[in-house]
Amino acid sequence: QTLSPLPAGSQLPCFHGSSTIRNLKERFHMNMTEEQLQLLVEQMVDGSMRSITTKLYDGFQYLTNGIM
C-alpha cells in the first residue's frame, strides 16, 4: 500500500510545504517490513506502559471521567 499526496492545489493548509508527505511517510514507517513494524509497535507499547506520564494521564482520566 502507498501513501499518495493530495491533488496539486489542495486548499488544506496542513499539506502546504514540500516536507509534509515525506514526514507522514516517516511517521507511518512506510519503509519497514511487517516484522519490523510489529517489533516497533511492541517496543512503543512496552515503553508507554512503563512511562510515568502514561500512569499520570491514566490516573487523571480515572479521576475526571471514570475511565480506566
DSSP file (Angstrom, degrees, kcal/mol; ACC not computed):
  #  RESIDUE AA STRUCTURE BP1 BP2  ACC     N-H-->O    O-->H-N    N-H-->O    O-->H-N    TCO  KAPPA ALPHA  PHI   PSI    X-CA   Y-CA   Z-CA
    1    1 A Q              0   0    0      0, 0.0     2,-0.3     0, 0.0     0, 0.0   0.000 360.0 360.0 360.0 153.4    0.0    0.0    0.0
    2    2 A T        -     0   0    0      2,-0.0     2,-0.6     0, 0.0     0, 0.0  -0.854 360.0-130.6-126.2 160.5    1.1    3.5   -0.6
    3    3 A L        -     0   0    0     -2,-0.3    22,-0.1    18,-0.0    21,-0.0  -0.951  32.3-167.0-107.1 112.5    0.6    6.9    0.8
    4    4 A S        -     0   0    0     -2,-0.6    -2,-0.0     1,-0.1     0, 0.0  -0.819  18.6-115.8-107.4 143.5   -0.3    9.3   -2.0
    5    5 A P        -     0   0    0      0, 0.0     3,-0.1     0, 0.0    -1,-0.1  -0.228  36.1 -95.8 -69.4 160.7   -0.3   13.1   -1.8
    6    6 A L        -     0   0    0      1,-0.2     4,-0.1     9,-0.1     3,-0.1  -0.326  58.4 -76.9 -67.3 158.5   -3.4   15.1   -2.2
    7    7 A P    >   -     0   0    0      0, 0.0     3,-1.0     0, 0.0    -1,-0.2  -0.201  61.7 -86.9 -55.7 149.5   -4.1   16.5   -5.7
    8    8 A A  T 3  S+     0   0    0      1,-0.2     0, 0.0    -3,-0.1     0, 0.0  -0.278 115.1  34.6 -56.2 141.7   -2.0   19.6   -6.6
    9    9 A G  T 3  S+     0   0    0      1,-0.2    -1,-0.2    -3,-0.1     0, 0.0   0.626  78.1 171.7  86.9  14.6   -3.6   22.8   -5.5
   10   10 A S    <   -     0   0    0     -3,-1.0    -1,-0.2     1,-0.1    -2,-0.0  -0.290  29.1-148.3 -56.9 140.1   -5.1   21.4   -2.3
   11   11 A Q        +     0   0    0      5,-0.0    -1,-0.1     3,-0.0     5,-0.1   0.456  64.1 112.2 -90.0  -2.1   -6.5   24.1   -0.1
   12   12 A L    >   -     0   0    0      1,-0.2     3,-1.7     3,-0.1     4,-0.2  -0.620  60.0-151.7 -75.2 117.2   -5.7   22.3    3.2
   13   13 A P  G >  S+     0   0    0      0, 0.0     3,-1.5     0, 0.0    -1,-0.2   0.790  90.2  66.9 -61.5 -27.3   -3.0   24.3    4.9
   14   14 A C  G 3  S+     0   0    0      1,-0.3    -2,-0.1    -3,-0.0    -3,-0.0   0.702 100.1  51.2 -69.2 -15.9   -1.6   21.3    6.6
   15   15 A F  G <  S+     0   0    0     -3,-1.7     2,-0.3     5,-0.0    -1,-0.3   0.315  83.9 108.6-102.4   8.7   -0.5   19.9    3.3
   16   16 A H    <   +     0   0    0     -3,-1.5     3,-0.1    -4,-0.2     2,-0.1  -0.672  58.3  54.6 -83.2 139.3    1.3   23.0    2.1
   17   17 A G  S >  S-     0   0    0     -2,-0.3     3,-0.8     1,-0.1     4,-0.3  -0.079  86.1-102.0 111.4 146.9    5.1   22.7    2.1
   18   18 A S  T 3  S+     0   0    0      1,-0.2     4,-0.4     2,-0.1     3,-0.1   0.672 112.4  55.3 -77.1 -17.2    7.3   20.2    0.4
   19   19 A S  T 3> S+     0   0    0      1,-0.1     4,-2.8     2,-0.1    -1,-0.2   0.513  79.4  91.3 -96.3  -4.0    8.1   18.1    3.5
   20   20 A T  H <> S+     0   0    0     -3,-0.8     4,-2.1     1,-0.2     5,-0.2   0.939  91.4  40.3 -59.7 -52.4    4.6   17.2    4.6
   21   21 A I  H  > S+     0   0    0     -4,-0.3     4,-2.5     1,-0.2    -1,-0.2   0.900 115.5  52.4 -65.6 -40.7    4.2   13.9    2.7
   22   22 A R  H  > S+     0   0    0     -4,-0.4     4,-2.2     1,-0.2    -1,-0.2   0.922 109.7  49.4 -60.0 -43.8    7.8   12.9    3.5
   23   23 A N  H  X S+     0   0    0     -4,-2.8     4,-2.4     1,-0.2    -1,-0.2   0.881 110.1  50.8 -64.1 -38.1    7.1   13.5    7.2
   24   24 A L  H  X S+     0   0    0     -4,-2.1     4,-2.4    -5,-0.2    -1,-0.2   0.921 108.8  51.1 -64.5 -43.1    4.0   11.4    7.0
   25   25 A K  H  <>S+     0   0    0     -4,-2.5     5,-1.9     1,-0.2     4,-0.4   0.902 111.7  47.9 -60.9 -40.4    5.8    8.6    5.3
   26   26 A E  H ><5S+     0   0    0     -4,-2.2     3,-0.9     1,-0.2    -1,-0.2   0.915 111.3  50.3 -65.5 -42.4    8.4    8.7    8.1
   27   27 A R  H 3<5S+     0   0    0     -4,-2.4    -2,-0.2     1,-0.3    -1,-0.2   0.865 113.3  45.4 -64.1 -36.7    5.8    8.7   10.8
   28   28 A F  T 3<5S-     0   0    0     -4,-2.4    -1,-0.3    -5,-0.1    -2,-0.2   0.433 105.5-130.8 -88.0   0.5    4.0    5.7    9.3
   29   29 A H  T X 5 +     0   0    0     -3,-0.9     3,-1.7    -4,-0.4    -3,-0.2   0.911  38.6 172.6  52.6  50.1    7.3    3.9    8.8
   30   30 A M  T 3 < +     0   0    0     -5,-1.9    -1,-0.1     1,-0.3    -4,-0.1   0.640  69.6  61.2 -65.0 -15.3    6.4    3.0    5.2
   31   31 A N  T 3  S+     0   0    0     -6,-0.3    -1,-0.3    -5,-0.1     2,-0.2   0.424  87.2  95.2 -93.6   1.9    9.9    1.6    4.6
   32   32 A M  S <  S-     0   0    0     -3,-1.7     2,-0.1     1,-0.1     0, 0.0  -0.610  71.9-121.8 -96.5 153.3    9.7   -1.1    7.2
   33   33 A T     >  -     0   0    0     -2,-0.2     4,-2.5     1,-0.1     5,-0.2  -0.350  35.1-102.2 -78.7 169.0    8.7   -4.8    6.8
   34   34 A E  H  > S+     0   0    0      1,-0.2     4,-2.5     2,-0.2     5,-0.2   0.899 124.4  51.0 -58.8 -41.2    5.7   -6.3    8.7
   35   35 A E  H  > S+     0   0    0      2,-0.2     4,-2.1     1,-0.2    -1,-0.2   0.909 110.2  48.3 -65.1 -42.4    8.1   -7.9   11.1
   36   36 A Q  H  > S+     0   0    0      2,-0.2     4,-2.4     1,-0.2    -1,-0.2   0.903 112.0  50.0 -64.4 -41.1   10.0   -4.7   11.7
   37   37 A L  H  X S+     0   0    0     -4,-2.5     4,-2.8     2,-0.2     5,-0.2   0.908 108.4  52.6 -63.8 -41.8    6.7   -2.8   12.3
   38   38 A Q  H  X S+     0   0    0     -4,-2.5     4,-2.3     1,-0.2    -1,-0.2   0.925 111.4  46.2 -60.7 -44.6    5.5   -5.5   14.7
   39   39 A L  H  X S+     0   0    0     -4,-2.1     4,-2.3     2,-0.2    -1,-0.2   0.914 112.7  50.7 -63.3 -43.6    8.7   -5.1   16.8
   40   40 A L  H  X S+     0   0    0     -4,-2.4     4,-2.5     2,-0.2    -2,-0.2   0.925 111.2  47.4 -60.7 -46.2    8.5   -1.3   16.7
   41   41 A V  H  X S+     0   0    0     -4,-2.8     4,-2.7     1,-0.2     5,-0.2   0.913 111.1  51.2 -64.4 -42.2    4.9   -1.3   17.9
   42   42 A E  H  X S+     0   0    0     -4,-2.3     4,-2.5    -5,-0.2    -1,-0.2   0.907 111.4  48.1 -60.6 -41.2    5.6   -3.8   20.7
   43   43 A Q  H  X S+     0   0    0     -4,-2.3     4,-2.4     2,-0.2    -2,-0.2   0.894 112.0  49.5 -66.2 -39.8    8.5   -1.6   21.8
   44   44 A M  H  X S+     0   0    0     -4,-2.5     4,-2.2     2,-0.2    -2,-0.2   0.918 113.0  46.0 -65.6 -43.5    6.3    1.5   21.7
   45   45 A V  H  X S+     0   0    0     -4,-2.7     4,-2.6     2,-0.2    -2,-0.2   0.925 113.2  49.8 -65.6 -44.2    3.6   -0.1   23.7
   46   46 A D  H  X S+     0   0    0     -4,-2.5     4,-1.3    -5,-0.2    -2,-0.2   0.919 112.0  48.0 -60.6 -44.0    6.1   -1.5   26.3
   47   47 A G  H  < S+     0   0    0     -4,-2.4     4,-0.4     1,-0.2    -1,-0.2   0.887 112.2  49.6 -63.4 -39.4    7.7    1.9   26.6
   48   48 A S  H >< S+     0   0    0     -4,-2.2     3,-1.1     1,-0.2     6,-0.2   0.896 106.5  54.9 -66.8 -40.2    4.3    3.5   27.1
   49   49 A M  H 3< S+     0   0    0     -4,-2.6    -1,-0.2     1,-0.3    -2,-0.2   0.805 112.6  43.5 -65.1 -28.2    3.2    1.0   29.7
   50   50 A R  T 3< S+     0   0    0     -4,-1.3     2,-0.3    -5,-0.2    -1,-0.3   0.442  90.5 113.0 -94.2  -0.6    6.3    1.8   31.8
   51   51 A S    <>  -     0   0    0     -3,-1.1     4,-1.8    -4,-0.4     5,-0.1  -0.540  60.9-147.4 -79.9 133.8    6.0    5.6   31.3
   52   52 A I  H  > S+     0   0    0     -2,-0.3     4,-2.6     1,-0.2     5,-0.2   0.849 101.0  57.1 -65.1 -34.3    5.2    7.8   34.3
   53   53 A T  H  > S+     0   0    0      2,-0.2     4,-2.4     1,-0.2    -1,-0.2   0.870 105.0  51.1 -67.4 -34.0    3.4   10.2   32.1
   54   54 A T  H  > S+     0   0    0     -6,-0.2     4,-2.7     2,-0.2    -1,-0.2   0.929 111.1  48.3 -64.8 -44.2    1.1    7.4   30.9
   55   55 A K  H  X S+     0   0    0     -4,-1.8     4,-2.2     2,-0.2    -2,-0.2   0.906 112.5  48.5 -63.6 -41.4    0.4    6.5   34.5
   56   56 A L  H  X S+     0   0    0     -4,-2.6     4,-2.3     2,-0.2    -1,-0.2   0.919 112.9  47.4 -64.5 -43.1   -0.3   10.1   35.4
   57   57 A Y  H  X S+     0   0    0     -4,-2.4     4,-2.7     2,-0.2    -2,-0.2   0.905 110.5  51.9 -66.2 -41.1   -2.7   10.5   32.4
   58   58 A D  H  X S+     0   0    0     -4,-2.7     4,-2.2     1,-0.2    -1,-0.2   0.906 110.4  49.4 -60.7 -41.2   -4.5    7.2   33.2
   59   59 A G  H  X S+     0   0    0     -4,-2.2     4,-2.6     2,-0.2    -2,-0.2   0.903 110.4  50.3 -63.9 -41.5   -5.0    8.5   36.8
   60   60 A F  H  X S+     0   0    0     -4,-2.3     4,-2.6     2,-0.2     5,-0.3   0.931 110.8  48.8 -60.7 -47.0   -6.3   11.8   35.5
   61   61 A Q  H  X>S+     0   0    0     -4,-2.7     4,-2.3     1,-0.2     6,-1.5   0.888 111.9  49.8 -61.7 -39.3   -8.8   10.0   33.2
   62   62 A Y  H  X5S+     0   0    0     -4,-2.2     4,-1.5     4,-0.3    -2,-0.2   0.940 114.5  43.5 -65.1 -46.7   -9.9    7.8   36.1
   63   63 A L  H  <5S+     0   0    0     -4,-2.6    -2,-0.2     1,-0.2    -1,-0.2   0.885 123.9  33.9 -68.6 -38.1  -10.5   10.7   38.4
   64   64 A T  H  <5S+     0   0    0     -4,-2.6    -2,-0.2    -5,-0.2    -1,-0.2   0.782 138.0  13.3 -90.7 -27.1  -12.2   13.0   36.0
   65   65 A N  H  <5S-     0   0    0     -4,-2.3    -3,-0.2    -5,-0.3    -2,-0.2   0.450  92.2-116.1-130.1  -3.6  -14.1   10.6   33.8
   66   66 A G     << +     0   0    0     -4,-1.5     2,-0.5    -5,-0.6    -4,-0.3   0.718  66.5 144.9  71.2  19.7  -14.1    7.2   35.5
   67   67 A I              0   0    0     -6,-1.5    -1,-0.3     1,-0.1    -2,-0.2  -0.797 360.0 360.0 -95.9 128.1  -12.1    5.8   32.6
   68   68 A M              0   0    0     -2,-0.5    -1,-0.1    -3,-0.1    -6,-0.1   0.352 360.0 360.0-130.4 360.0   -9.5    3.1   33.4
